[in-house]
Amino acid sequence: MTIASRRQDRRMLSIGSLLLRTPYWVLTGGLALIFLYPLIWTAVSSVAPKAGTSQVNGWGFGNYVTLGNYQAGIVQYFANSVFVSLLTVVLTLVISLLGGYAFARFRFPGKNLLFLGTLAILMVPYATVLIPLYVILTAVGLQNTLVGVALVMTMFQLPFATFMMRIGFESIPRELDEAAMVDGASSFGALWHVLIPAVKPSMITVGLFAFLAAWNDFIAPLILINDSDKFTLPLAVANLRVQVQGIVDYGATEAGVVVLALPCIVLFLVLQRHYVRGFLSGAFKG
């Protein structure tokens, strides 16, 4: 076979491979456009001229100025959401890490029953327990506080987070922590020095889910927060939406949606690789 014929065969193979991949790229590209179109439309509309908004003449950031000057200011509401989200992430990671480690590595009476009870919380409708939680938080002095909102969000994240962390720990060979214990490490030492680096993808997945849930949640702050200065960003945007005589300020609302979406998009793009690995951990465990 001559060099020219080999090159021609390679060219035909590459063309055939391209033809096979074309439907895949067309399908995935079309789905991406479908999902991205509402966000792109919102971002464009937030700076486009529109009657009845703060940006009437020409393109500009008038709607963002209105959003920034609303009551306590966008910076205050953004900081409130950041505080609630980060506290939720920290509490969820710490508790689910210890809980997943215990369920994956230790034997104790009622282990499986306790784990099933933890997962059963996922079947409880979210809104049905907010009123009892409101009463409990009032009794302990945490109603109308951002810490109380973070505790509620943590409670609802823990079942899924514990499940994910247990899968992550079970995907790691027991020989790793057993070897660390043979070298003199305690159970906590093996967890800290050996297992935590190994379950990093699962931790990132849990943390990302907890952040997104706390950042975007509207119902819990609506019920638990009374002081407008303590509103989270979703609650502030919802209140900004309806102005005098029930007129909807679509421009400011669209600006608020963009501000809400940007941190989520950035975090997901940065952590996407670890997020996928976290979901796949334990999937091929024998």
C-alpha positions in Angstrom: 0.0 0.0 0.0 1.4 3.3 -1.1 1.7 6.4 1.1 -0.9 8.2 -0.9 -3.4 5.4 -0.5 -2.8 5.4 3.3 -3.4 9.1 3.5 -6.5 8.7 1.5 -7.7 6.0 3.9 -7.0 8.2 6.9 -8.9 11.1 5.2 -11.9 8.8 4.6 -11.8 7.6 8.2 -11.7 11.2 9.5 -14.6 12.2 7.3 -16.6 9.2 8.4 -15.9 10.0 12.0 -17.0 13.6 11.5 -20.2 12.5 9.8 -20.9 10.1 12.7 -20.3 12.9 15.2 -22.3 15.6 13.4 -25.7 14.5 14.7 -24.3 14.4 18.2 -23.0 17.9 18.0 -26.2 19.2 16.3 -28.3 17.6 19.0 -26.2 18.8 22.0 -25.8 22.3 20.5 -29.5 22.6 20.0 -30.3 21.5 23.5 -27.7 24.0 24.8 -29.3 26.8 22.9 -32.7 25.8 24.2 -31.5 25.9 27.8 -29.4 29.1 27.4 -32.0 31.1 25.4 -34.1 32.2 28.4 -31.0 33.4 30.3 -29.5 35.2 27.3 -32.9 36.8 26.6 -33.1 38.0 30.2 -29.6 39.4 30.1 -30.3 41.3 26.9 -33.7 42.5 28.1 -32.2 43.8 31.3 -30.1 46.4 29.4 -32.5 47.0 26.4 -34.7 50.1 26.2 -38.2 49.3 27.3 -41.2 51.4 28.3 -42.2 51.2 32.0 -38.7 50.4 33.2 -35.8 52.4 34.4 -34.1 52.0 31.0 -36.5 53.8 28.5 -34.0 55.5 26.1 -31.2 53.6 24.6 -29.2 50.6 25.9 -27.8 51.0 29.4 -27.8 49.8 33.1 -30.7 51.8 34.4 -32.5 48.7 35.7 -29.3 47.7 37.6 -29.2 51.1 39.2 -32.8 50.7 40.3 -32.0 47.3 41.7 -28.9 48.6 43.5 -30.8 51.4 45.1 -33.8 49.3 46.3 -34.4 49.8 50.1 -31.2 48.6 51.9 -29.4 48.2 48.6 -28.3 45.3 46.4 -24.9 45.0 48.2 -26.7 44.3 51.5 -29.0 41.7 50.0 -26.2 40.1 48.1 -24.2 39.9 51.4 -27.1 38.4 53.2 -27.4 35.7 50.5 -23.7 35.0 50.6 -23.7 34.6 54.4 -26.7 32.2 54.3 -25.3 30.2 51.5 -21.7 29.9 52.9 -23.0 29.0 56.3 -25.3 26.4 54.8 -22.4 24.9 52.8 -20.1 24.8 55.8 -22.6 23.2 58.1 -23.8 20.7 55.4 -20.2 19.6 54.6 -19.2 19.2 58.2 -22.2 17.2 59.3 -22.6 15.1 56.1 -18.9 14.4 56.1 -19.0 12.9 59.6 -22.3 11.2 59.0 -21.2 9.7 55.7 -18.0 8.5 57.3 -19.9 6.8 60.1 -22.4 5.1 57.8 -19.7 3.9 55.5 -17.0 2.7 57.9 -18.6 1.8 61.2 -21.0 -0.8 62.4 -23.5 0.1 65.1 -27.0 -1.0 66.1 -29.8 0.4 64.0 -27.3 1.7 61.3 -29.5 0.8 58.3 -32.7 1.9 60.0 -31.2 5.3 60.9 -29.9 5.8 57.3 -33.3 5.0 55.9 -34.9 7.4 58.3 -32.4 10.1 57.2 -33.3 9.5 53.5 -37.0 9.5 54.4 -36.8 13.2 55.1 -36.4 13.7 51.3 -40.1 12.5 51.0 -41.4 15.2 53.3 -42.7 18.2 51.4 -40.5 21.2 52.0 -43.2 23.8 52.8 -45.1 21.6 55.2 -42.5 21.7 58.0 -41.6 25.4 57.7 -44.3 26.5 60.1 -43.2 24.1 62.9 -39.6 25.2 62.2 -40.8 28.8 62.6 -42.2 28.0 66.0 -39.0 26.2 67.1 -36.7 28.9 65.9 -38.9 31.5 67.7 -38.6 29.5 70.9 -34.8 29.5 70.7 -34.5 33.1 69.5 -33.3 32.4 65.9 -36.5 33.5 64.1 -35.9 36.5 61.9 -32.2 35.8 61.7 -30.0 34.7 58.8 -28.5 32.0 61.0 -31.9 30.5 61.4 -32.5 30.4 57.7 -29.1 28.7 57.2 -30.0 26.1 59.8 -33.3 25.3 58.0 -31.5 25.1 54.6 -28.9 22.8 56.2 -31.5 20.5 57.6 -33.1 20.0 54.1 -29.7 19.4 52.5 -28.4 16.8 54.9 -30.3 13.7 53.7 -29.0 14.0 50.1 -25.5 15.2 51.3 -25.2 12.3 53.7 -26.2 9.9 51.0 -23.6 11.3 48.6 -20.8 11.3 51.2 -21.6 7.7 52.1 -21.3 6.7 48.5 -18.0 8.6 48.2 -16.5 6.9 51.2 -17.7 3.4 50.1 -16.0 3.9 46.8 -12.6 4.2 48.6 -10.8 0.9 49.5 -10.9 0.2 53.2 -7.2 -0.7 53.0 -6.3 3.0 52.8 -7.6 4.0 56.2 -6.7 0.6 57.7 -3.1 1.2 56.6 -3.2 4.7 58.2 -4.5 3.2 61.5 -1.7 0.5 61.4 0.7 3.4 61.3 -0.8 4.8 64.4 -3.5 7.2 63.1 -6.8 7.4 64.9 -10.1 7.1 63.1 -10.3 10.9 62.9 -6.7 11.1 61.8 -7.3 8.6 59.0 -10.4 10.6 58.0 -8.5 14.0 58.0 -5.2 12.9 56.3 -6.3 10.1 54.0 -10.0 10.0 53.3 -11.0 13.7 52.9 -8.5 14.2 50.0 -10.0 11.1 48.4 -13.6 12.2 48.7 -12.9 15.7 47.5 -15.2 15.4 44.4 -18.1 14.2 46.5 -17.5 17.1 48.9 -17.5 19.6 46.0 -20.8 18.1 44.7 -22.4 18.4 48.1 -21.1 21.9 48.6 -22.3 23.0 45.2 -25.8 21.6 45.7 -26.0 23.2 49.2 -24.9 26.6 47.8 -27.3 26.5 44.9 -30.2 25.5 47.2 -29.5 28.2 49.8 -28.7 30.9 47.2 -31.9 30.4 45.2 -34.4 29.6 48.0 -37.3 31.9 48.3 -39.8 30.2 50.7 -37.7 29.8 53.8 -36.6 33.5 53.9 -40.2 34.6 53.1 -41.6 32.8 56.2 -38.6 33.2 58.6 -37.5 36.8 57.8 -39.6 39.8 58.8 -37.0 42.6 58.7 -36.4 43.9 55.2 -32.8 44.6 55.9 -32.2 40.9 56.4 -33.9 39.9 53.1 -31.9 37.5 50.9 -31.5 38.4 47.2 -34.4 36.3 45.9 -36.8 37.8 48.4 -35.6 41.3 47.6 -36.0 40.8 43.9 -39.5 39.4 44.4 -40.5 42.4 46.5 -38.9 44.8 44.0 -40.9 43.2 41.2 -44.2 44.7 42.2 -44.2 48.5 42.5 -46.9 51.2 42.9 -50.5 50.1 42.1 -49.3 46.5 41.4 -47.3 47.5 38.3 -44.6 45.0 37.5 -41.1 46.4 37.0 -39.9 43.8 34.4 -36.6 45.6 33.8 -35.5 45.5 37.4 -36.7 42.0 37.8 -34.7 40.9 34.8 -31.6 42.6 36.2 -32.2 40.8 39.5 -32.4 37.5 37.7 -29.1 38.1 36.0 -27.4 39.0 39.3 -28.9 35.9 40.9 -27.8 33.6 38.1 -24.2 34.8 37.6 -22.6 33.3 40.8 -24.4 30.0 40.1 -23.1 29.9 36.5 -19.5 30.8 37.5 -19.4 28.2 40.3 -20.8 25.5 38.1 -18.3 26.2 35.3 -15.4 26.3 37.7 -16.4 23.1 39.6 -18.0 21.2 36.7 -15.2 18.5 36.4 -15.3 17.8 40.2 -19.1 17.9 40.2 -19.3 15.1 37.5 -16.7 13.0 39.3 -18.6 13.3 42.5 -21.8 12.0 40.9 -19.9 9.1 39.3 -18.0 8.1 42.5 -19.1 4.7 43.5 -21.0 4.1 40.3 -18.7 1.3 39.2 -17.9 0.0 42.7 -17.8 -3.8 42.7 
